[in-house]
Amino acid sequence: MRSGRVVLVCSPGGHLLEMLSLEPAYRHLDETWVTLPCVDVEHLLAGRKVFTAHGPTNRSLVKLVRNLPLAWNVVRRHDPDVILATGAGLAVPFFLIGRLLRRQLVYVESLARSETLSLTGRLVYPLADHFFVQWPQLARRHRKARYEGNVLSPLDPAGHRPSAGRPRRGAVRVLHVGPDVKGTGGMAAVVRNLLASPLRERHRLSFVRTYGSANPVIRALTFALALPRIALWCLGPGPRIVHIHTAIHGSWYRKAICTAMVKALRRPVILHLHVGAGDIRAFDARIGAVVRRLIGWSFCLADRVLAVSNDGAREIERLFGLGGVTVVPNPAPPVPGPAVEPRGFSAAVDVLYLGGFANHAKGGDVLLEALPEVLASCPQARVTLAGPGVLPATVGRLAGLSAVRWDGYLDDAAKDAALRRAQLFVLPSRSEGLPVALLEAMAYGSAIVGTRAGGIPEVLTDGVSGVLVEPEDPGALAGALVTLAHDPDRRARLAAAARRRAEQFNGSEVVDRLDRAYRELVA
């Protein structure tokens, strides 16, 4: 679909879940939803623009007539380029009005209809510009119908259904399983970058999300829908690999289920761990022996285990008695847009923290303890705090200072602007894998103050490409920030060294390592 507006028409239940599974096809458009009142609608469409129609619509001529004025008002007011419907009877009045007003009409027949069209499908078939079915036999029986897979088929990174054509010579089908690539967090960014990397030119990549919302209802539905999609993909022809990305806590449980299912279907599994040793130790201290054995069993099932740092790899090997965990560092994301302008590194200094306050491991509270000393010694400092979560109520007198600003979560454009301004980037983490935010700050040319946690010392050399202090030491953190704030020449040298170091974490090396792993597993 082109950039523009779309009206999405569907009944609650299965029709709604099928529409949500098509989200990569319309998520870049301005959405207007039309459905019937239901509890699952309130959860699944929270925060979206929704109109409620008259129902139930099944075989009800009265309700069809009552919904015609609604269809007229919605289509006239929101002026969509496309009306997309997955059924059931609610689609009919909107297709009648859409045809009258010359809109593009797209209908996706239900997955449950494998032999014959539904009543709604038969009614809208003459009206639809594009009519998609989810079983090939239906496409053979109806001239206009098109079969492009089904809603359980994984999407490629661009949001398209994989074609049924022959794979490119030497290419391997690889299914990446992980969080919503449009979501926040380092793991989502890494998966998003991998799917857009030259790997897609060497292999046939697909993607299934298993996590995409903090809402427990949506989270459970997302995971429940993901499992049959993964299973169906594994049952396809040819060599296939499932590359599972996991963090910690609930992610380990979900990915343990995915790993066991994929191995039961006799497909190779790569289990890719995106957390640091500190997080692993803290989680291990909270779980019992039975849970530890179950999670350890899933790691042992995997054909290849990857970690983003040596620190994390050693901890996984120790905890589960594994050998040969492979380290594949995160690539440094490219700087978008124009080249970063030199900052000048004057006496005034902009300090940036992107870890937020939702995750204790990021050490935001440690930074807040250090800031009073920093601001007392460096009145020229301007501190921007950003990231997920909310500013703690214990901030006290910092909240009233004009030198400290809380921006909350930053979208890509706001983060780009903040990184371009920042002369000092601070990362006070207790535990890390290989933080994407650190690699971004290095690529943007900021001087870095970080901790000796996880993979950070594997990237930064203390005194050469950054300054490192021990975790949970606000005094040492404040001292490092004050020293650099008063020394613009040293900031400039460290920033230049950090940028050169970031260039060594280029995407081509990571792509080559994964390419070798894929080919070895199917050899």
N, C-alpha and C positions, 0 to 999 in steps of 0.2 A: 504494500500500500504506500502511496505517496504521503508526504507530510501533510496533515490537514486535520479534519474532524471526522469522528466515527460515532455512530449510535449503535450500541450493543444491546441486542434484544434476546432474552432467554428466560425460561422458567427457572425456579429454584431447583435444588437437588442436582441430579446428574447433568442436566443441561447447563447449569451454572458452572459446575466443575470443568466441563468440557470447554466452555468459553474461557475460563481462567487459564486452562492449559494452553490456549492459543495466544496468551498475552504477548509473547515476543513479536507477534505479527502486528500488534496494534499499540504497543506501549509507547511508541514515539508520537502517537496521535492524541489529540484532545478528545477524551472519552466522555460520552454520556450514556448511562446505563438505564435500561427499562426492564423491570422484572416485577414479580409479585411479592407481597409482604410475606416474610418468613424469617425465622430466627437465624438460619445460616446466612441469609442475605445481610443481616445486621452485622455479623462478624466478618464475613468475607469481603464485603464491599464498604467497610467502614472508611470514612474519609473521602469516598468517591461521590461523584454527582449521579444521583439515582432518582428515577421517577418510578412511582408505584402504579401499576396497571390494575384493572378490574379482573378478578379471577373467581373461581377457576375457569380456564379457557377451553378445556377439553370438550370438543364437539358442542360448544355453546354458541349458537348464533346470536343470542342476546348479548353475551359478553363481547363478542366480536364487534357488534355495532357500537356498544358502549366505549370500546377502546379506540374507535376510529377518530373521535375528536382529540383524544390524547395523542394519537400518532400524528395528527395534523399539527397540533401545537408544538410537539417536540421537534418534528422535522423542520417546520417553518422557523421556529425560534433559534434552533442550534445549527441549522443549515449544514448538515453533514455531507461530506463527500461520499461516504460509504455507510450503508446500513448492513450490519453483520448480525446474523441470527443463527442460533443453534437449536431452536425449537423451544417449547412446542407450539400450541395454537396461537400464542401471543405474536408470533412472527407474521401471521396473515394480515392483520390490519396495517402493520407497519410496511409490509411489502406493497400493499395496495396504494397507500399514500405515497410511498417512495417511488413507485412506478409513475404515479400521476405527476409527481414533482421532478421526475427525471434524475433520480439519484441512482448511484451504483448499488446493486443489491447482491449480497453474497450470503448463501445459505450453506451450512454444514450439517448434513444429516447425522443423526445420532449414531454412535458406535453400536448401539443395541440393534440397529436395523441392518442385518447382514444379508437378507434374501429379498425383502420388498421394502419400498419406501413407506414412511409413515404417512398418515393422513395429511399432516402439515406439509411434509415434503411434496406430496402429490399436488397440494393446493398452490404452493409457491413455485413449483418447478417451472411453469410457463412464465412466471414473472422474473425469476432470478437471472442476473447477468452471469453469475458464476455459481455453480451448484456442485458442492464437494460431497463425496461419499467416503466412508471409511472401510469399505470392503471392495476388493477388485471386481467381484462378480456383479455388484450393482453398477459399476461403471460400464461393464460390457452390455448390460441390459438397457441402459438409458443413454441416449446419444449425447446429451448435454453434460451428463455427470462426469466429474473428474475424480480420479483416485490418486492421492498424493501421500498415502500412509494414513495413520490414525492418530488420535490424540494421545495414545500411549506410546507412540514412536517418539524418541528423543529428537530435539531440535538441534540443528547445527548452530555454531556461535552467532550467525547472523539472524537466527530466528526462523530459518526455513526447515521444512521437512527434508531429510536426506532423500536424494533421488534413488530410484531403483536401478540406475545404470551400473555398469561394471566399474569397479574401483580402478584408480590409476595404477599404473605398473609399479609394483613394489610397495604400494601404500597399505597401511594397516588401519583397520577400523578401530578407533579408540573412543570410548565413552568416558568423559570426565563427569564425576559425581561430586557435588559440593553445594555450597550456599549460593543463593541468588547472586549472579554476577553483577546485578545492578544495585546490590546492597552495599552496606558500609563495611569497614574492617579490612585488615591486611590480607586475610585469606581470600576474600571476594576479589580484591584487586589483583592478587597473584593469578587466580584462576582466569579472571577476565583478560589479563595480559597474555597468558598462555594460549587461550583460545583465539586471540587475535594475532599471535606470533607466526613466524614462518613454519611452525609445526603444521598448520593447516594446509600448507602447500606441499608437505611431504606425506601427510596422512589424512584420513577421513575422520575428522573430529566431530563428535556429537556431545551434547551436554544434557544432564538431568539435574535439577535442583532438588535438594532434600530439606532445605531450610530457607525461609524467606521472610519471617515475621516474628516479632516478640509475642504476638497474640497466641496463646496456647492452642486455641481452636484451629486457627489457620495453620499453625506449625504442625499440628497432628495431621490435618488434611493434606498438607503439602507432602509430608513424608509418606502417608498412606498411598497417595497417588503416584509417588515416585517409584515405589517398589515394583508394581506391575510393569511400569515403563522400562525399568532396568531389566526385568526378567524377559520381557518381549524382545528387547534389543539383543540380549544374550542368545536368544533362540534363533537369531538370524544366521545367514550363511557366511562362510569364510572365516579367516582368522580374525579374532576380536579380543581386545584387551579392555578391562575396566580400570580406570585410573581414579581412585577414590581419595578425595582431599578431606582431612580431618583436623579438628582443633582439639578441644579437651571438653570435659564435663559431658553434657548430653550428646555432643558430637561423637564421642567415642562409642556410646551405646548405639546410636543410629548407624554408624559406619561398621560396627561389628556385625549388625544384622545384614547390612548390604554385602559385606565381605563373605559371610557364610552362605548367603543366597547365591552369589555369583559363583563361588567355588562349587556349590551343589549343581550348578548348571555347567560346570566344567569349562569355565573361562578363566584365563589368567587375571590376577589382581595385582595392581600396584597400590600400596597404601602409603599416602604422602602426608607426613606429619608436619603441621605448621605452628608448633608451639615450642617453648623453651624448656630447659631442664627444671627450672624452678616451678613452673606450672605443673609439670609432670609429677614432681615430688609432692607438691601440695595436694594434688588430686589423689595420689596414691595413699597419702596419710589418712584420707577420709573414707576410703572404700574398704570393704571387708575382703577376706581371703577368697570367697567364692566369686565375687565380682572381678577381683584381680585375675583369677584364673580364666574366667570367661573372656575378658578383654585380651589377656595374653594369648589365649587360643586363637582369637581373630587375627592378631598380629602374626602368629605362627602360620596361619592359613595362607597369608599373602605370599605371592611369588616374589615380590620385591618390596622392601620397606625403604622409603625415602625420608630424610629429615632435612631441614633447611639450615642446620648448624651442626658442627661437631659436638657441641655441648649437648644438644638434644639427642643426637644419635647415640652417644655414650650412655645417656640415662635410659633410653629405651632398651638398649642391649643389656644393661645391668638389671633393669626391672623385670624383663620378660625372658632373660637368658637367650636373647637372639644374637646372631652373629652376622656381620656383613651388611649392617644398615648403611645405605649409600647417602652421602651428603650431596644435595643439589640445592645450592643457594638460590635465593630469590634474585631475579634480575633487577637492576636499577631501572625504574620506569623512565622512559624518555620525557624530557621536558616539553610540554605542549606549547605550540605557538612560537613567537619570536624568541631569539636567544635572550638569556637573562642579562639585563644591563648591570655593569659594575656598580656596586653600592657605594664606593668611595671609602667605606669604613672610617667614618668620621667619629668625633667624640660621642655624639648622640648614638644610641644603639637600640635597635629593635630586637626584642627577645621573643621567640615563638615556641609554644608548647602545643602539640596536637593530640596528646593522649587522652584528654578528657578525664572524667571522673566516674565512669561506669565500671571500669575494670581496675580492681585494687592493684593488679600486677603492674600497671603503667606508672605507679608512683606519683600520681598527681598530688596526693596529700603531702608527700615529702617535699615537693616543690613549693607548696603553699607555706610550709614551715620555713623554707629557705628564703622566701621572697622579702620578708621584712628587713633582713640583714642586707640583701642585695640592693633594695631601694634606699635604705639609709646611707649606704656607701656610694651609690651611683644614682643620684637624682636625675641624671640624663637618660636613664633606662626607661624604655616603654615596653611593657610586657603584654603579649596577647596570649590568652588561654583559650583553647578550642578543643573540640572533640565531642564524643558521645557523653551522655549523662547530664547532670545538673551540678551547678557550682555548690559545694558544701555550705551548709549554714554556719559552719565553724570558721569561715573565712575572716569574720570579724572586721577589723579596721582596714583590711586590704580592699574590701568591697567599696569603700568610699574614696579610694585613691584614683585620681585621673590617669595615673601611670599604668594601671592594671585594667585590662579590658577582657571581659568574658564574651566570646562569640558563639559558643555552643558548636553544634555540628556544622562544618563548612561543606558546601557543595564544591564541585570541581573548580569552578571559576573563582570562588572565594578563596579556596585553598591555594590555587595558583598565585593569586594576588598576594596572599600572606607570605608564601615562600619567597616570592620575588622581593618583598620588603625586608625579610628577616636577615639580620646580620649574625645573630646567635640563635642556634636551635638547641633546645634542651630536651633530653630524654632521660628522665629519672627512674627508669624501670627497675622493678624488683626481679622480673623474669621476662625473657624474650626468646623468640625463635631467631628470625632475622627480620627485623621490623622494616616494612615497606616505607614507613614515614621517614626513617633514618636514611634509607637509600635515596628517597626523593630529596630530602634536605641537602644531602651531599651533592646530588646532581645539580641542584639549584645554586650551589656555591655558598652555603652557609657554614660558618664555623660551628663545630659541634661540641657540646658538653653532654656526655653520656655516662652510663654506669658499666661496670664490669659484670654484665648479666647476659646470659645466653650467647647468642652469636655476635653481640656488639663488639667484643674485643677481637673477633675474627675479621672484622671489617675495618675497625679503627685502631691505629697505633697511637698509644698515649704520647702526647707531645709532638707528634708528627702530623697526623691527619685529624686529630681531635684531642680533647681532654677527657680522661676517664676517672671516675671516682667510684668508691664502693657503694652498693645499693643501700638505701635506708640510712643515709648519712647526710642530713640537711645542712650541717655545718660545712662539710667538704664540698657539697654541691654549691652552696652560697659562695664559698671561697673561690671556686673555679669560675663562676659566673662574674664575680667582682673583678678578678684578675683580668679576664678577657675584656670585660666592659671598659676597663681603663687602658687597654693596650690595643689600639686599632691596627697597628702594624702586625702584631702577632695574629689577630683575628684574620687578617687578609692572607697571611701565610698558611694558616690552618685550613681556611676555606679553599684555597687553591689546591692544597694537597688532598682535601676531601673530594673535590671534583675529579681530580685525576684518579683517585682510588675508585670512585663510582664508575668511571669508564671501564674499569677492569671487570665489573659485574654486568657485562653486556648480555643482551638476550641471546646472542648466537651461541655462546658457550652452553647455556642452559638448554637451548633447543637441541644442540648436538648430543648432550648427555641423555636427554629423554628420547631422542631418536634412536640412539644405540640401545637403550633399555627396551623400547618397543620391539625393535627388530630381533633382539636376543630372545625375548619371550615367545615370539612366534616362530623362531628358527626351528 
